[in-house]
Amino acid sequence: MSGGRLQGKVCIITGAGSGIGQATARLFAAEGARVIVADVDDKGARSTVAGIKKSGGDAVAEHADVTDEEETKSLAAKVARRFHRIDVLFNNAGISGVGDVVETEPDMFDRVMRVNVRGVYLMSRAVVPYMIKQRSGSIINMSSCIAEIGLARRVSYAASKGAVLSMTRSMQVDLAQHGIRVNALLPGTILTPFVERYLKESYKDPEEGYASIRKRQLSSELGRPEDIAPAALYLASDESRFVMASGLVIDGGVSGAK
């Protein structure tokens, strides 16, 4: 593809086998990026890549467990060897955790923190040396509007996303001198395969759960992955060169007031 807001940029997107990651990978490729679709779900990653290539985009699938230090280092090194640079890292991979402080078992709490926080840390730690060497780069971390508001029965998830937002701001202070920008996305509830599965598992009537979630939205609707991807595109592009340590809220009004 010729032209585009990310023309020639090399972009790693974790958790890109479905949902927000997949929508973002498609958009980045349509805007001229070389996209590395990273996921523990190899089938999902390959499906994302197939769709991109069918549309004329440039993408490769890579297996990546963001909780595994060696896998994150291996992925970063492989991308750098192949493309000679890494321009964008979108730390999108994550899991949810449902339960209040009593319901949430320690093992579940630890797993959510391991994927959502340690995963961002490890992937960033693996990529940053290459960005420092080239003196440029954009890191986008997936936080959530829950980092700034209260939401029932989300103790582990809220803790992880609050940590990601704080880590984003701290990383930016350290990395600004190297020409690297670090920002976060704070979405509301987005209708992804994960949320659809959550509704089926948590409610006898999934439609009742869907209606309950919609009531939180000033928009009265849940977001779609395609609502988040353009925000990631903005932070990945040079258009946001003056945006640093920000938390971009895209939540349909959840953090507003009814």
C-alpha positions in Angstrom: 0.0 0.0 0.0 1.2 3.5 -0.8 0.7 6.6 1.3 -0.9 6.5 4.7 -0.4 7.9 8.2 1.9 5.1 9.2 3.7 4.6 5.9 6.8 2.4 6.4 6.5 2.2 10.2 7.1 -1.1 11.9 4.4 -1.8 14.5 4.1 -4.6 17.0 0.6 -5.2 18.4 0.2 -7.7 21.1 -3.1 -9.5 21.5 -3.9 -8.8 17.9 -5.6 -12.1 17.1 -9.0 -10.7 17.9 -11.0 -7.7 19.2 -9.3 -4.3 19.6 -5.9 -5.7 18.6 -7.2 -7.1 15.4 -9.1 -4.0 14.4 -6.0 -1.9 15.1 -3.8 -4.2 13.1 -6.1 -3.9 10.1 -6.2 -0.1 10.4 -2.4 0.3 10.9 -1.8 -1.9 7.8 -4.3 0.1 5.8 -2.4 3.2 6.8 0.9 1.8 5.4 2.4 0.1 8.4 4.3 -3.1 8.5 2.4 -4.9 11.3 3.6 -7.7 13.6 0.5 -9.5 14.8 1.6 -11.0 18.1 -0.6 -13.3 20.2 -0.6 -16.5 22.2 -3.5 -17.5 19.9 -1.7 -18.6 16.8 -4.8 -19.3 14.9 -6.2 -15.9 15.6 -3.0 -14.2 14.7 -2.8 -16.0 11.4 -6.5 -15.1 10.7 -5.7 -11.4 11.3 -2.7 -11.5 9.0 -4.7 -13.3 6.3 -7.3 -10.6 6.3 -4.7 -7.9 6.1 -2.9 -9.5 3.2 -6.1 -10.0 1.4 -6.7 -6.2 1.6 -3.2 -5.6 0.2 -1.5 -4.8 3.6 1.8 -6.0 5.1 1.7 -8.2 8.2 3.3 -11.2 9.8 2.1 -13.4 12.7 4.3 -14.1 15.6 3.6 -16.2 18.7 4.1 -14.2 21.9 3.3 -14.8 25.5 3.8 -11.4 27.1 4.3 -12.9 30.6 7.4 -14.8 29.4 10.6 -12.7 29.4 12.5 -14.8 26.9 9.6 -14.8 24.5 9.3 -11.0 24.6 13.0 -10.5 24.1 13.0 -13.0 21.3 10.1 -11.3 19.5 11.7 -7.8 19.8 15.0 -9.2 18.5 13.4 -11.0 15.6 11.5 -7.9 14.5 14.5 -5.7 14.7 16.6 -8.2 12.7 14.0 -8.4 10.0 12.9 -4.8 9.7 16.0 -3.0 11.2 13.8 -0.9 13.5 10.7 -0.9 15.7 8.6 2.3 15.5 5.4 1.4 17.5 4.6 -0.9 20.3 1.0 -1.3 21.2 0.7 -3.3 24.5 -2.8 -4.4 23.9 -2.7 -8.0 25.3 -4.7 -8.5 28.5 -7.3 -10.4 30.4 -10.1 -9.5 32.7 -10.9 -10.5 36.2 -14.4 -10.5 37.8 -15.0 -10.4 41.5 -14.9 -8.1 44.6 -12.1 -8.3 47.1 -13.5 -11.3 48.8 -14.6 -13.2 45.7 -11.3 -12.7 43.9 -9.0 -15.6 44.7 -5.3 -14.8 45.1 -4.4 -16.9 42.1 -6.8 -15.0 39.9 -5.5 -11.7 41.2 -1.9 -12.7 40.5 -2.8 -13.9 37.0 -4.5 -10.7 36.0 -1.6 -8.6 37.3 0.9 -10.9 35.6 -0.7 -10.6 32.2 -1.9 -7.0 32.3 1.0 -5.4 34.2 4.0 -7.6 33.9 3.2 -8.2 30.3 3.3 -4.5 29.5 6.6 -4.2 31.5 8.3 -7.1 29.8 7.3 -6.2 26.3 8.3 -2.6 26.8 11.6 -3.6 28.4 12.3 -5.8 25.3 11.5 -3.2 22.7 12.8 0.0 24.4 16.5 -0.6 23.7 15.8 -0.6 20.0 13.8 2.6 20.2 16.6 4.2 22.2 19.1 3.2 19.6 17.1 4.8 16.8 16.1 7.7 19.1 12.4 7.5 18.2 9.3 5.4 19.0 5.8 5.4 20.2 4.5 3.0 23.0 0.8 2.7 23.5 -0.3 0.9 26.7 -3.8 -0.5 27.1 -5.3 0.8 30.3 -9.0 1.3 30.9 -11.4 4.0 32.1 -11.7 1.8 35.2 -8.3 3.2 36.2 -10.0 6.4 37.1 -13.5 5.4 38.3 -15.0 2.8 40.6 -16.8 -0.2 39.1 -18.3 -3.1 41.0 -16.6 -6.5 41.2 -13.4 -5.6 39.2 -10.8 -5.5 42.0 -8.0 -7.3 40.1 -8.8 -5.7 36.7 -9.0 -2.2 38.2 -5.7 -2.7 40.1 -4.0 -3.8 36.9 -5.3 -1.0 34.7 -4.4 1.6 37.3 -0.9 0.2 37.5 -0.6 0.4 33.7 -1.7 4.1 33.6 0.9 4.9 36.4 3.6 2.9 34.6 2.8 4.8 31.4 3.5 8.1 33.1 6.6 7.0 34.8 8.0 5.4 31.6 7.4 8.7 29.7 9.5 10.7 32.2 12.4 8.2 31.7 12.1 7.9 27.9 11.3 11.4 26.7 15.0 12.2 26.5 15.4 9.4 23.9 12.7 10.7 21.6 10.2 8.0 22.7 6.6 8.8 23.5 4.5 6.7 25.9 0.7 7.1 26.2 -2.2 5.0 27.3 -5.7 4.2 26.0 -8.6 4.2 28.5 -11.5 2.5 26.8 -14.9 1.7 28.3 -16.7 -1.5 27.8 -16.0 -2.7 24.2 -18.1 -5.4 22.6 -15.3 -7.9 21.8 -15.4 -11.8 21.8 -14.1 -11.6 25.4 -17.1 -9.5 26.6 -19.6 -11.6 24.7 -18.1 -14.7 26.5 -18.3 -12.9 29.8 -21.9 -12.1 29.3 -22.8 -15.7 28.5 -20.9 -17.0 31.6 -22.0 -14.4 34.1 -25.7 -14.0 33.3 -28.5 -16.5 32.9 -29.8 -14.1 30.3 -26.9 -12.5 28.4 -29.3 -9.8 27.1 -30.0 -8.8 30.7 -26.3 -8.3 31.2 -25.9 -6.4 28.0 -28.8 -4.1 29.0 -27.1 -3.5 32.4 -23.8 -2.5 30.8 -25.5 -0.2 28.4 -27.1 1.7 31.3 -23.6 2.8 32.3 -23.0 4.5 29.0 -24.0 8.1 28.3 -24.0 6.9 24.7 -26.4 4.1 25.7 -24.3 1.7 23.5 -21.2 -0.4 24.0 -18.2 0.5 22.0 -16.8 -1.5 19.1 -13.2 -2.4 18.4 -13.3 0.0 15.5 -14.1 2.8 17.9 -10.7 2.3 19.6 -8.4 1.6 16.7 -8.4 5.2 15.4 -7.3 6.4 18.8 -4.4 4.0 18.7 -3.6 5.1 15.1 -3.4 8.8 16.3 -1.0 7.9 19.1 1.1 5.8 16.8 1.3 8.5 14.1 3.5 11.6 14.0 0.3 13.6 14.4 0.6 13.0 18.1 4.2 14.1 18.4 3.3 16.6 21.2 1.2 14.0 23.2 3.1 12.4 26.0 2.1 10.6 29.2 -1.5 11.0 28.4 -4.5 8.7 29.1 -6.9 9.0 26.2 -10.4 8.2 27.3 -12.7 6.5 24.8 -15.5 5.2 27.0 -18.9 6.3 25.6 -19.4 8.5 28.7 -18.9 5.8 31.4 -16.6 8.2 33.4 -19.2 11.0 32.9 -22.3 11.3 35.0 -25.9 10.4 34.2 
